[in-house]
Amino acid sequence: MKYDFHPYIGAGPLRFGMTAHEITRILGAPNTTEICREYPEQIGVYEYAYDEEGIYVYFSKDSGVDSISFTNNVINFAGMNLRTVPIRSLREWVWEYDCEVEFANGFDFCSFRFGFWAFSLNANHNPETPAKVITIFRRGYVEDMRAAINLMW
């Protein structure tokens, strides 16, 4: 399936803030549902996994859909499929337009202007291969996660 990504809004018919019921009306029943224990309790994140589609929808207890990860889908943005562009090229393109981009672990990065993470998920990553995961998120998501984690420490 093809998903057109709109920063801080969603991708295709999937929108940030949707309820679990709204997501199941669009994608059907998930393969698995899981409470994400690695997140602070105050966030209360749980996940709907659609393994065959390569979509993982994360909900917070207060704001509905918080983020969505894509692992094997067409996720179009600015005329390109974010899942097929070599991660080095994607990183360079984002850097041109986003002075707030954050880099981590080699070629992994987060764009605050565009509202997505690109993950290589491989310590021996070849920068000429595409990202393994593109995760899009709602406005304020990263800041909320950082604040909750700081409360834990």
N, CA, C and O atoms as a GROMACS GRO file, in nm:
protein
  612
    1MET      N    1   0.084  -0.118   0.000
    1MET     CA    2   0.000   0.000   0.000
    1MET      C    3   0.089   0.125   0.000
    1MET      O    4   0.200   0.124   0.053
    2LYS      N    5   0.039   0.229  -0.060
    2LYS     CA    6   0.111   0.356  -0.070
    2LYS      C    7   0.054   0.455   0.032
    2LYS      O    8  -0.067   0.469   0.046
    3TYR      N    9   0.144   0.523   0.102
    3TYR     CA   10   0.105   0.623   0.201
    3TYR      C   11   0.173   0.754   0.169
    3TYR      O   12   0.296   0.761   0.163
    4ASP      N   13   0.094   0.859   0.148
    4ASP     CA   14   0.149   0.992   0.130
    4ASP      C   15   0.160   1.057   0.268
    4ASP      O   16   0.060   1.070   0.339
    5PHE      N   17   0.281   1.096   0.303
    5PHE     CA   18   0.311   1.150   0.436
    5PHE      C   19   0.295   1.301   0.437
    5PHE      O   20   0.346   1.372   0.350
    6HIS      N   21   0.222   1.351   0.538
    6HIS     CA   22   0.204   1.494   0.562
    6HIS      C   23   0.255   1.523   0.703
    6HIS      O   24   0.196   1.478   0.801
    7PRO      N   25   0.366   1.599   0.713
    7PRO     CA   26   0.426   1.622   0.845
    7PRO      C   27   0.325   1.667   0.950
    7PRO      O   28   0.245   1.758   0.930
    8TYR      N   29   0.332   1.598   1.064
    8TYR     CA   30   0.253   1.627   1.183
    8TYR      C   31   0.102   1.607   1.163
    8TYR      O   32   0.023   1.644   1.250
    9ILE      N   33   0.063   1.549   1.051
    9ILE     CA   34  -0.078   1.518   1.025
    9ILE      C   35  -0.096   1.367   1.022
    9ILE      O   36  -0.181   1.313   1.092
   10GLY      N   37  -0.015   1.298   0.940
   10GLY     CA   38  -0.026   1.154   0.927
   10GLY      C   39   0.022   1.107   0.792
   10GLY      O   40   0.093   1.179   0.722
   11ALA      N   41  -0.018   0.986   0.755
   11ALA     CA   42   0.021   0.929   0.625
   11ALA      C   43  -0.099   0.853   0.570
   11ALA      O   44  -0.159   0.770   0.639
   12GLY      N   45  -0.133   0.882   0.444
   12GLY     CA   46  -0.250   0.819   0.386
   12GLY      C   47  -0.370   0.846   0.475
   12GLY      O   48  -0.390   0.960   0.519
   13PRO      N   49  -0.452   0.744   0.503
   13PRO     CA   50  -0.570   0.766   0.587
   13PRO      C   51  -0.539   0.765   0.738
   13PRO      O   52  -0.628   0.791   0.819
   14LEU      N   53  -0.415   0.737   0.774
   14LEU     CA   54  -0.377   0.728   0.916
   14LEU      C   55  -0.339   0.867   0.967
   14LEU      O   56  -0.253   0.935   0.910
   15ARG      N   57  -0.405   0.908   1.075
   15ARG     CA   58  -0.384   1.042   1.128
   15ARG      C   59  -0.343   1.036   1.275
   15ARG      O   60  -0.386   0.948   1.350
   16PHE      N   61  -0.258   1.130   1.314
   16PHE     CA   62  -0.221   1.140   1.455
   16PHE      C   63  -0.344   1.181   1.535
   16PHE      O   64  -0.425   1.261   1.490
   17GLY      N   65  -0.356   1.123   1.655
   17GLY     CA   66  -0.471   1.150   1.739
   17GLY      C   67  -0.585   1.053   1.722
   17GLY      O   68  -0.678   1.052   1.803
   18MET      N   69  -0.580   0.969   1.618
   18MET     CA   70  -0.687   0.870   1.598
   18MET      C   71  -0.692   0.773   1.716
   18MET      O   72  -0.591   0.750   1.783
   19THR      N   73  -0.808   0.718   1.739
   19THR     CA   74  -0.825   0.618   1.842
   19THR      C   75  -0.791   0.480   1.786
   19THR      O   76  -0.779   0.462   1.665
   20ALA      N   77  -0.776   0.384   1.875
   20ALA     CA   78  -0.751   0.245   1.833
   20ALA      C   79  -0.866   0.195   1.746
   20ALA      O   80  -0.843   0.125   1.647
   21HIS      N   81  -0.988   0.230   1.781
   21HIS     CA   82  -1.105   0.189   1.702
   21HIS      C   83  -1.098   0.244   1.559
   21HIS      O   84  -1.126   0.173   1.463
   22GLU      N   85  -1.060   0.371   1.545
   22GLU     CA   86  -1.048   0.431   1.412
   22GLU      C   87  -0.939   0.363   1.329
   22GLU      O   88  -0.956   0.342   1.209
   23ILE      N   89  -0.830   0.328   1.393
   23ILE     CA   90  -0.722   0.260   1.321
   23ILE      C   91  -0.767   0.121   1.276
   23ILE      O   92  -0.739   0.082   1.162
   24THR      N   93  -0.837   0.047   1.360
   24THR     CA   94  -0.882  -0.087   1.320
   24THR      C   95  -0.987  -0.080   1.209
   24THR      O   96  -0.998  -0.173   1.130
   25ARG      N   97  -1.063   0.028   1.202
   25ARG     CA   98  -1.158   0.043   1.090
   25ARG      C   99  -1.082   0.057   0.958
   25ARG      O  100  -1.130   0.014   0.854
   26ILE      N  101  -0.963   0.116   0.963
   26ILE     CA  102  -0.884   0.137   0.841
   26ILE      C  103  -0.797   0.015   0.809
   26ILE      O  104  -0.798  -0.034   0.696
   27LEU      N  105  -0.722  -0.034   0.908
   27LEU     CA  106  -0.623  -0.139   0.885
   27LEU      C  107  -0.672  -0.279   0.924
   27LEU      O  108  -0.607  -0.378   0.890
   28GLY      N  109  -0.784  -0.287   0.992
   28GLY     CA  110  -0.830  -0.416   1.042
   28GLY      C  111  -0.768  -0.446   1.176
   28GLY      O  112  -0.700  -0.362   1.236
   29ALA      N  113  -0.792  -0.568   1.223
   29ALA     CA  114  -0.738  -0.609   1.353
   29ALA      C  115  -0.587  -0.625   1.342
   29ALA      O  116  -0.537  -0.679   1.244
   30PRO      N  117  -0.513  -0.578   1.444
   30PRO     CA  118  -0.368  -0.594   1.440
   30PRO      C  119  -0.327  -0.739   1.464
   30PRO      O  120  -0.403  -0.817   1.522
   31ASN      N  121  -0.207  -0.774   1.418
   31ASN     CA  122  -0.152  -0.907   1.447
   31ASN      C  123  -0.128  -0.923   1.596
   31ASN      O  124  -0.159  -1.027   1.655
   32THR      N  125  -0.072  -0.818   1.656
   32THR     CA  126  -0.048  -0.820   1.801
   32THR      C  127  -0.074  -0.682   1.858
   32THR      O  128  -0.064  -0.580   1.788
   33THR      N  129  -0.107  -0.680   1.984
   33THR     CA  130  -0.122  -0.558   2.061
   33THR      C  131  -0.030  -0.572   2.180
   33THR      O  132  -0.028  -0.675   2.246
   34GLU      N  133   0.047  -0.467   2.207
   34GLU     CA  134   0.146  -0.479   2.312
   34GLU      C  135   0.160  -0.348   2.388
   34GLU      O  136   0.159  -0.240   2.328
   35ILE      N  137   0.172  -0.356   2.519
   35ILE     CA  138   0.207  -0.239   2.599
   35ILE      C  139   0.359  -0.228   2.593
   35ILE      O  140   0.429  -0.324   2.622
   36CYS      N  141   0.408  -0.112   2.556
   36CYS     CA  142   0.552  -0.092   2.540
   36CYS      C  143   0.613  -0.058   2.675
   36CYS      O  144   0.604   0.056   2.721
   37ARG      N  145   0.674  -0.153   2.736
   37ARG     CA  146   0.728  -0.139   2.872
   37ARG      C  147   0.852  -0.049   2.878
   37ARG      O  148   0.887   0.000   2.985
   38GLU      N  149   0.918  -0.026   2.764
   38GLU     CA  150   1.038   0.058   2.769
   38GLU      C  151   1.007   0.207   2.781
   38GLU      O  152   1.096   0.288   2.804
   39TYR      N  153   0.879   0.243   2.766
   39TYR     CA  154   0.841   0.383   2.778
   39TYR      C  155   0.795   0.412   2.920
   39TYR      O  156   0.743   0.324   2.989
   40PRO      N  157   0.814   0.536   2.965
   40PRO     CA  158   0.770   0.573   3.100
   40PRO      C  159   0.620   0.551   3.117
   40PRO      O  160   0.542   0.570   3.023
   41GLU      N  161   0.581   0.511   3.238
   41GLU     CA  162   0.441   0.480   3.266
   41GLU      C  163   0.348   0.597   3.238
   41GLU      O  164   0.234   0.576   3.195
   42GLN      N  165   0.394   0.719   3.262
   42GLN     CA  166   0.307   0.834   3.243
   42GLN      C  167   0.268   0.855   3.097
   42GLN      O  168   0.168   0.921   3.069
   43ILE      N  169   0.345   0.800   3.004
   43ILE     CA  170   0.310   0.810   2.864
   43ILE      C  171   0.210   0.700   2.828
   43ILE      O  172   0.117   0.723   2.751
   44GLY      N  173   0.229   0.582   2.884
   44GLY     CA  174   0.134   0.473   2.862
   44GLY      C  175   0.124   0.427   2.719
   44GLY      O  176   0.014   0.404   2.670
   45VAL      N  177   0.235   0.412   2.651
   45VAL     CA  178   0.236   0.377   2.510
   45VAL      C  179   0.199   0.230   2.488
   45VAL      O  180   0.247   0.142   2.560
   46TYR      N  181   0.114   0.206   2.390
   46TYR     CA  182   0.090   0.070   2.346
   46TYR      C  183   0.095   0.066   2.194
   46TYR      O  184   0.082   0.169   2.127
   47GLU      N  185   0.115  -0.052   2.142
   47GLU     CA  186   0.143  -0.069   2.000
   47GLU      C  187   0.043  -0.165   1.936
   47GLU      O  188   0.007  -0.267   1.994
   48TYR      N  189   0.000  -0.130   1.816
   48TYR     CA  190  -0.073  -0.221   1.728
   48TYR      C  191   0.024  -0.259   1.618
   48TYR      O  192   0.072  -0.173   1.544
   49ALA      N  193   0.054  -0.387   1.607
   49ALA     CA  194   0.149  -0.433   1.505
   49ALA      C  195   0.074  -0.496   1.389
   49ALA      O  196  -0.009  -0.586   1.408
   50TYR      N  197   0.103  -0.451   1.270
   50TYR     CA  198   0.051  -0.508   1.145
   50TYR      C  199   0.174  -0.560   1.071
   50TYR      O  200   0.226  -0.495   0.980
   51ASP      N  201   0.219  -0.678   1.112
   51ASP     CA  202   0.346  -0.732   1.066
   51ASP      C  203   0.353  -0.749   0.914
   51ASP      O  204   0.453  -0.711   0.853
   52GLU      N  205   0.251  -0.805   0.855
   52GLU     CA  206   0.254  -0.829   0.710
   52GLU      C  207   0.262  -0.700   0.631
   52GLU      O  208   0.329  -0.693   0.528
   53GLU      N  209   0.194  -0.597   0.679
   53GLU     CA  210   0.195  -0.467   0.612
   53GLU      C  211   0.320  -0.386   0.647
   53GLU      O  212   0.353  -0.290   0.578
   54GLY      N  213   0.388  -0.424   0.755
   54GLY     CA  214   0.505  -0.348   0.799
   54GLY      C  215   0.469  -0.215   0.860
   54GLY      O  216   0.541  -0.116   0.844
   55ILE      N  217   0.356  -0.212   0.932
   55ILE     CA  218   0.310  -0.089   0.997
   55ILE      C  219   0.295  -0.117   1.146
   55ILE      O  220   0.240  -0.218   1.187
   56TYR      N  221   0.346  -0.024   1.225
   56TYR     CA  222   0.339  -0.034   1.371
   56TYR      C  223   0.287   0.100   1.421
   56TYR      O  224   0.353   0.203   1.406
   57VAL      N  225   0.167   0.097   1.481
   57VAL     CA  226   0.100   0.218   1.526
   57VAL      C  227   0.114   0.227   1.677
   57VAL      O  228   0.082   0.132   1.749
   58TYR      N  229   0.163   0.341   1.725
   58TYR     CA  230   0.185   0.361   1.868
   58TYR      C  231   0.085   0.465   1.920
   58TYR      O  232   0.069   0.572   1.863
   59PHE      N  233   0.021   0.430   2.030
   59PHE     CA  234  -0.079   0.515   2.093
   59PHE      C  235  -0.029   0.558   2.230
   59PHE      O  236   0.039   0.481   2.298
   60SER      N  237  -0.062   0.680   2.270
   60SER     CA  238  -0.038   0.717   2.410
   60SER      C  239  -0.173   0.708   2.480
   60SER      O  240  -0.278   0.705   2.416
   61LYS      N  241  -0.169   0.704   2.611
   61LYS     CA  242  -0.295   0.690   2.684
   61LYS      C  243  -0.379   0.817   2.674
   61LYS      O  244  -0.500   0.812   2.696
   62ASP      N  245  -0.318   0.930   2.642
   62ASP     CA  246  -0.391   1.056   2.640
   62ASP      C  247  -0.420   1.114   2.502
   62ASP      O  248  -0.520   1.185   2.485
   63SER      N  249  -0.336   1.085   2.404
   63SER     CA  250  -0.350   1.158   2.278
   63SER      C  251  -0.376   1.071   2.156
   63SER      O  252  -0.363   1.120   2.044
   64GLY      N  253  -0.410   0.946   2.172
   64GLY     CA  254  -0.436   0.861   2.056
   64GLY      C  255  -0.307   0.827   1.984
   64GLY      O  256  -0.203   0.809   2.048
   65VAL      N  257  -0.313   0.818   1.853
   65VAL     CA  258  -0.194   0.782   1.774
   65VAL      C  259  -0.087   0.889   1.793
   65VAL      O  260  -0.108   1.007   1.766
   66ASP      N  261   0.029   0.842   1.840
   66ASP     CA  262   0.144   0.929   1.865
   66ASP      C  263   0.247   0.921   1.753
   66ASP      O  264   0.304   1.022   1.711
   67SER      N  265   0.269   0.798   1.705
   67SER     CA  266   0.369   0.776   1.601
   67SER      C  267   0.333   0.650   1.524
   67SER      O  268   0.257   0.565   1.571
   68ILE      N  269   0.389   0.641   1.404
   68ILE     CA  270   0.364   0.526   1.316
   68ILE      C  271   0.497   0.491   1.250
   68ILE      O  272   0.564   0.577   1.193
   69SER      N  273   0.533   0.363   1.258
   69SER     CA  274   0.656   0.315   1.193
   69SER      C  275   0.620   0.236   1.069
   69SER      O  276   0.524   0.158   1.068
   70PHE      N  277   0.699   0.256   0.965
   70PHE     CA  278   0.682   0.185   0.837
   70PHE      C  279   0.810   0.108   0.808
   70PHE      O  280   0.919   0.165   0.810
   71THR      N  281   0.796  -0.022   0.781
   71THR     CA  282   0.915  -0.102   0.754
   71THR      C  283   0.920  -0.160   0.612
   71THR      O  284   1.027  -0.198   0.566
   72ASN      N  285   0.808  -0.167   0.544
   72ASN     CA  286   0.814  -0.220   0.408
   72ASN      C  287   0.703  -0.163   0.320
   72ASN      O  288   0.645  -0.235   0.239
   73ASN      N  289   0.675  -0.038   0.336
   73ASN     CA  290   0.570   0.027   0.259
   73ASN      C  291   0.626   0.142   0.178
   73ASN      O  292   0.738   0.186   0.198
   74VAL      N  293   0.544   0.187   0.085
   74VAL     CA  294   0.574   0.309   0.013
   74VAL      C  295   0.525   0.423   0.101
   74VAL      O  296   0.405   0.435   0.128
   75ILE      N  297   0.617   0.507   0.147
   75ILE     CA  298   0.581   0.626   0.223
   75ILE      C  299   0.639   0.746   0.150
   75ILE      O  300   0.757   0.776   0.161
   76ASN      N  301   0.552   0.812   0.074
   76ASN     CA  302   0.593   0.921  -0.013
   76ASN      C  303   0.593   1.054   0.060
   76ASN      O  304   0.502   1.086   0.137
   77PHE      N  305   0.698   1.131   0.032
   77PHE     CA  306   0.709   1.266   0.086
   77PHE      C  307   0.798   1.346  -0.008
   77PHE      O  308   0.906   1.300  -0.046
   78ALA      N  309   0.753   1.464  -0.046
   78ALA     CA  310   0.831   1.554  -0.133
   78ALA      C  311   0.875   1.483  -0.261
   78ALA      O  312   0.986   1.505  -0.309
   79GLY      N  313   0.788   1.400  -0.316
   79GLY     CA  314   0.816   1.333  -0.443
   79GLY      C  315   0.909   1.214  -0.435
   79GLY      O  316   0.954   1.165  -0.539
   80MET      N  317   0.938   1.166  -0.315
   80MET     CA  318   1.025   1.048  -0.304
   80MET      C  319   0.967   0.949  -0.205
   80MET      O  320   0.894   0.985  -0.112
   81ASN      N  321   1.000   0.823  -0.228
   81ASN     CA  322   0.962   0.718  -0.134
   81ASN      C  323   1.071   0.712  -0.028
   81ASN      O  324   1.184   0.670  -0.057
   82LEU      N  325   1.039   0.754   0.093
   82LEU     CA  326   1.138   0.760   0.200
   82LEU      C  327   1.200   0.624   0.230
   82LEU      O  328   1.310   0.618   0.286
   83ARG      N  329   1.133   0.515   0.195
   83ARG     CA  330   1.182   0.381   0.223
   83ARG      C  331   1.278   0.328   0.115
   83ARG      O  332   1.336   0.222   0.134
   84THR      N  333   1.296   0.399   0.005
   84THR     CA  334   1.385   0.349  -0.100
   84THR      C  335   1.506   0.438  -0.126
   84THR      O  336   1.601   0.394  -0.191
   85VAL      N  337   1.504   0.560  -0.078
   85VAL     CA  338   1.617   0.652  -0.097
   85VAL      C  339   1.732   0.607  -0.007
   85VAL      O  340   1.710   0.578   0.110
   86PRO      N  341   1.855   0.600  -0.059
   86PRO     CA  342   1.968   0.567   0.029
   86PRO      C  343   1.970   0.662   0.149
   86PRO      O  344   1.949   0.782   0.134
   87ILE      N  345   1.996   0.608   0.266
   87ILE     CA  346   1.986   0.688   0.388
   87ILE      C  347   2.083   0.807   0.384
   87ILE      O  348   2.052   0.913   0.440
   88ARG      N  349   2.198   0.792   0.322
   88ARG     CA  350   2.290   0.906   0.310
   88ARG      C  351   2.226   1.019   0.229
   88ARG      O  352   2.232   1.135   0.269
   89SER      N  353   2.164   0.986   0.117
   89SER     CA  354   2.098   1.087   0.033
   89SER      C  355   1.980   1.151   0.104
   89SER      O  356   1.960   1.272   0.096
   90LEU      N  357   1.902   1.070   0.175
   90LEU     CA  358   1.788   1.122   0.249
   90LEU      C  359   1.836   1.218   0.358
   90LEU      O  360   1.780   1.326   0.377
   91ARG      N  361   1.939   1.178   0.427
   91ARG     CA  362   1.996   1.263   0.533
   91ARG      C  363   2.045   1.395   0.476
   91ARG      O  364   2.020   1.501   0.534
   92GLU      N  365   2.115   1.391   0.364
   92GLU     CA  366   2.166   1.513   0.301
   92GLU      C  367   2.052   1.603   0.255
   92GLU      O  368   2.059   1.725   0.270
   93TRP      N  369   1.946   1.542   0.199
   93TRP     CA  370   1.830   1.620   0.154
   93TRP      C  371   1.764   1.689   0.273
   93TRP      O  372   1.734   1.808   0.267
   94VAL      N  373   1.741   1.615   0.381
   94VAL     CA  374   1.678   1.674   0.500
   94VAL      C  375   1.765   1.786   0.556
   94VAL      O  376   1.713   1.891   0.594
   95TRP      N  377   1.896   1.763   0.561
   95TRP     CA  378   1.987   1.863   0.617
   95TRP      C  379   1.977   1.996   0.543
   95TRP      O  380   1.995   2.101   0.603
   96GLU      N  381   1.948   1.994   0.412
   96GLU     CA  382   1.932   2.116   0.333
   96GLU      C  383   1.816   2.201   0.382
   96GLU      O  384   1.821   2.324   0.376
   97TYR      N  385   1.710   2.136   0.432
   97TYR     CA  386   1.586   2.206   0.466
   97TYR      C  387   1.555   2.213   0.615
   97TYR      O  388   1.463   2.283   0.656
   98ASP      N  389   1.630   2.141   0.696
   98ASP     CA  390   1.598   2.133   0.838
   98ASP      C  391   1.723   2.158   0.922
   98ASP      O  392   1.807   2.070   0.936
   99CYS      N  393   1.734   2.279   0.976
   99CYS     CA  394   1.851   2.311   1.058
   99CYS      C  395   1.840   2.252   1.198
   99CYS      O  396   1.935   2.261   1.276
  100GLU      N  397   1.724   2.191   1.232
  100GLU     CA  398   1.705   2.130   1.363
  100GLU      C  399   1.722   1.978   1.359
  100GLU      O  400   1.691   1.910   1.457
  101VAL      N  401   1.770   1.925   1.249
  101VAL     CA  402   1.786   1.780   1.237
  101VAL      C  403   1.884   1.730   1.344
  101VAL      O  404   1.984   1.796   1.373
  102GLU      N  405   1.854   1.614   1.401
  102GLU     CA  406   1.940   1.552   1.502
  102GLU      C  407   1.994   1.422   1.445
  102GLU      O  408   1.919   1.342   1.387
  103PHE      N  409   2.123   1.400   1.462
  103PHE     CA  410   2.186   1.279   1.412
  103PHE      C  411   2.221   1.187   1.527
  103PHE      O  412   2.252   1.232   1.637
  104ALA      N  413   2.215   1.058   1.501
  104ALA     CA  414   2.249   0.958   1.603
  104ALA      C  415   2.294   0.830   1.534
  104ALA      O  416   2.249   0.798   1.424
  105ASN      N  417   2.382   0.756   1.598
  105ASN     CA  418   2.423   0.623   1.552
  105ASN      C  419   2.456   0.618   1.403
  105ASN      O  420   2.391   0.544   1.328
  106GLY      N  421   2.552   0.693   1.360
  106GLY     CA  422   2.591   0.687   1.220
  106GLY      C  423   2.498   0.767   1.132
  106GLY      O  424   2.503   0.890   1.131
  107PHE      N  425   2.412   0.699   1.059
  107PHE     CA  426   2.325   0.769   0.964
  107PHE      C  427   2.181   0.781   1.010
  107PHE      O  428   2.098   0.835   0.937
  108ASP      N  429   2.148   0.733   1.129
  108ASP     CA  430   2.013   0.752   1.181
  108ASP      C  431   1.994   0.901   1.210
  108ASP      O  432   2.088   0.969   1.251
  109PHE      N  433   1.872   0.951   1.188
  109PHE     CA  434   1.848   1.092   1.216
  109PHE      C  435   1.700   1.119   1.241
  109PHE      O  436   1.613   1.038   1.207
  110CYS      N  437   1.675   1.235   1.302
  110CYS     CA  438   1.540   1.282   1.330
  110CYS      C  439   1.525   1.422   1.270
  110CYS      O  440   1.608   1.509   1.294
  111SER      N  441   1.420   1.442   1.194
  111SER     CA  442   1.390   1.573   1.139
  111SER      C  443   1.272   1.632   1.216
  111SER      O  444   1.161   1.580   1.211
  112PHE      N  445   1.298   1.742   1.286
  112PHE     CA  446   1.191   1.808   1.360
  112PHE      C  447   1.102   1.889   1.267
  112PHE      O  448   0.981   1.901   1.292
  113ARG      N  449   1.158   1.944   1.162
  113ARG     CA  450   1.076   2.021   1.068
  113ARG      C  451   0.975   1.930   0.999
  113ARG      O  452   0.859   1.967   0.982
  114PHE      N  453   1.020   1.812   0.959
  114PHE     CA  454   0.934   1.723   0.882
  114PHE      C  455   0.866   1.616   0.966
  114PHE      O  456   0.776   1.547   0.916
  115GLY      N  457   0.906   1.599   1.092
  115GLY     CA  458   0.836   1.507   1.181
  115GLY      C  459   0.856   1.360   1.153
  115GLY      O  460   0.761   1.282   1.156
  116PHE      N  461   0.981   1.321   1.125
  116PHE     CA  462   1.007   1.178   1.110
  116PHE      C  463   1.148   1.141   1.153
  116PHE      O  464   1.239   1.224   1.153
  117TRP      N  465   1.163   1.013   1.190
  117TRP     CA  466   1.291   0.950   1.220
  117TRP      C  467   1.323   0.856   1.105
  117TRP      O  468   1.233   0.795   1.047
  118ALA      N  469   1.449   0.843   1.071
  118ALA     CA  470   1.497   0.742   0.977
  118ALA      C  471   1.597   0.656   1.053
  118ALA      O  472   1.696   0.707   1.105
  119PHE      N  473   1.571   0.526   1.059
  119PHE     CA  474   1.655   0.433   1.134
  119PHE      C  475   1.720   0.332   1.040
  119PHE      O  476   1.655   0.276   0.952
  120SER      N  477   1.850   0.311   1.060
  120SER     CA  478   1.918   0.207   0.984
  120SER      C  479   1.911   0.074   1.057
  120SER      O  480   1.908  -0.031   0.994
  121LEU      N  481   1.908   0.078   1.190
  121LEU     CA  482   1.897  -0.042   1.275
  121LEU      C  483   2.005  -0.145   1.249
  121LEU      O  484   1.982  -0.265   1.263
  122ASN      N  485   2.122  -0.099   1.211
  122ASN     CA  486   2.228  -0.193   1.180
  122ASN      C  487   2.362  -0.127   1.213
  122ASN      O  488   2.395  -0.022   1.157
  123ALA      N  489   2.437  -0.186   1.303
  123ALA     CA  490   2.566  -0.129   1.344
  123ALA      C  491   2.664  -0.121   1.228
  123ALA      O  492   2.751  -0.033   1.227
  124ASN      N  493   2.652  -0.210   1.130
  124ASN     CA  494   2.742  -0.210   1.014
  124ASN      C  495   2.672  -0.151   0.892
  124ASN      O  496   2.693  -0.197   0.780
  125HIS      N  497   2.590  -0.052   0.914
  125HIS     CA  498   2.505   0.004   0.810
  125HIS      C  499   2.585   0.059   0.692
  125HIS      O  500   2.686   0.127   0.709
  126ASN      N  501   2.537   0.029   0.574
  126ASN     CA  502   2.590   0.085   0.452
  126ASN      C  503   2.506   0.208   0.419
  126ASN      O  504   2.386   0.194   0.397
  127PRO      N  505   2.564   0.328   0.415
  127PRO     CA  506   2.486   0.449   0.392
  127PRO      C  507   2.422   0.456   0.254
  127PRO      O  508   2.342   0.546   0.228
  128GLU      N  509   2.455   0.363   0.167
  128GLU     CA  510   2.394   0.361   0.034
  128GLU      C  511   2.267   0.276   0.030
  128GLU      O  512   2.200   0.269  -0.073
  129THR      N  513   2.234   0.212   0.141
  129THR     CA  514   2.108   0.136   0.149
  129THR      C  515   2.002   0.225   0.212
  129THR      O  516   2.035   0.319   0.284
  130PRO      N  517   1.875   0.197   0.185
  130PRO     CA  518   1.769   0.280   0.245
  130PRO      C  519   1.753   0.253   0.394
  130PRO      O  520   1.803   0.153   0.446
  131ALA      N  521   1.683   0.343   0.461
  131ALA     CA  522   1.651   0.324   0.602
  131ALA      C  523   1.567   0.198   0.617
  131ALA      O  524   1.485   0.166   0.531
  132LYS      N  525   1.587   0.126   0.726
  132LYS     CA  526   1.507   0.007   0.754
  132LYS      C  527   1.368   0.046   0.804
  132LYS      O  528   1.269  -0.021   0.776
  133VAL      N  529   1.363   0.157   0.879
  133VAL     CA  530   1.237   0.202   0.938
  133VAL      C  531   1.225   0.354   0.924
  133VAL      O  532   1.320   0.428   0.951
  134ILE      N  533   1.108   0.398   0.882
  134ILE     CA  534   1.074   0.540   0.886
  134ILE      C  535   0.962   0.552   0.989
  134ILE      O  536   0.858   0.488   0.976
  135THR      N  537   0.984   0.634   1.090
  135THR     CA  538   0.882   0.657   1.192
  135THR      C  539   0.838   0.802   1.186
  135THR      O  540   0.920   0.894   1.199
  136ILE      N  541   0.708   0.823   1.166
  136ILE     CA  542   0.652   0.957   1.165
  136ILE      C  543   0.587   0.983   1.300
  136ILE      O  544   0.542   0.889   1.365
  137PHE      N  545   0.582   1.108   1.343
  137PHE     CA  546   0.528   1.136   1.475
  137PHE      C  547   0.452   1.267   1.478
  137PHE      O  548   0.469   1.354   1.393
  138ARG      N  549   0.365   1.278   1.582
  138ARG     CA  550   0.282   1.398   1.600
  138ARG      C  551   0.368   1.513   1.653
  138ARG      O  552   0.477   1.492   1.706
  139ARG      N  553   0.318   1.632   1.637
  139ARG     CA  554   0.386   1.751   1.690
  139ARG      C  555   0.397   1.739   1.841
  139ARG      O  556   0.299   1.705   1.908
  140GLY      N  557   0.514   1.766   1.895
  140GLY     CA  558   0.538   1.760   2.039
  140GLY      C  559   0.577   1.623   2.092
  140GLY      O  560   0.608   1.609   2.210
  141TYR      N  561   0.575   1.521   2.007
  141TYR     CA  562   0.602   1.384   2.050
  141TYR      C  563   0.742   1.369   2.111
  141TYR      O  564   0.757   1.316   2.221
  142VAL      N  565   0.843   1.415   2.041
  142VAL     CA  566   0.980   1.400   2.088
  142VAL      C  567   0.999   1.475   2.220
  142VAL      O  568   1.062   1.424   2.312
  143GLU      N  569   0.947   1.595   2.227
  143GLU     CA  570   0.959   1.675   2.349
  143GLU      C  571   0.889   1.607   2.466
  143GLU      O  572   0.942   1.605   2.577
  144ASP      N  573   0.770   1.550   2.442
  144ASP     CA  574   0.697   1.480   2.548
  144ASP      C  575   0.774   1.358   2.596
  144ASP      O  576   0.778   1.330   2.716
  145MET      N  577   0.834   1.285   2.503
  145MET     CA  578   0.912   1.167   2.540
  145MET      C  579   1.032   1.208   2.625
  145MET      O  580   1.061   1.144   2.726
  146ARG      N  581   1.101   1.311   2.584
  146ARG     CA  582   1.218   1.357   2.660
  146ARG      C  583   1.179   1.403   2.800
  146ARG      O  584   1.248   1.372   2.897
  147ALA      N  585   1.069   1.475   2.811
  147ALA     CA  586   1.024   1.522   2.942
  147ALA      C  587   0.987   1.405   3.032
  147ALA      O  588   1.021   1.406   3.150
  148ALA      N  589   0.919   1.306   2.978
  148ALA     CA  590   0.880   1.189   3.058
  148ALA      C  591   1.002   1.110   3.103
  148ALA      O  592   1.007   1.063   3.216
  149ILE      N  593   1.099   1.096   3.016
  149ILE     CA  594   1.221   1.024   3.051
  149ILE      C  595   1.297   1.100   3.160
  149ILE      O  596   1.351   1.038   3.252
  150ASN      N  597   1.302   1.232   3.150
  150ASN     CA  598   1.368   1.312   3.253
  150ASN      C  599   1.300   1.298   3.388
  150ASN      O  600   1.366   1.302   3.491
  151LEU      N  601   1.168   1.281   3.389
  151LEU     CA  602   1.096   1.259   3.515
  151LEU      C  603   1.138   1.128   3.581
  151LEU      O  604   1.137   1.115   3.704
  152MET      N  605   1.175   1.031   3.499
  152MET     CA  606   1.217   0.901   3.552
  152MET      C  607   1.351   0.911   3.626
  152MET      O  608   1.376   0.835   3.719
  153TRP      N  609   1.435   1.002   3.584
  153TRP     CA  610   1.570   1.011   3.641
  153TRP      C  611   1.568   1.117   3.745
  153TRP      O  612   1.670   1.143   3.808
   0.00000   0.00000   0.00000
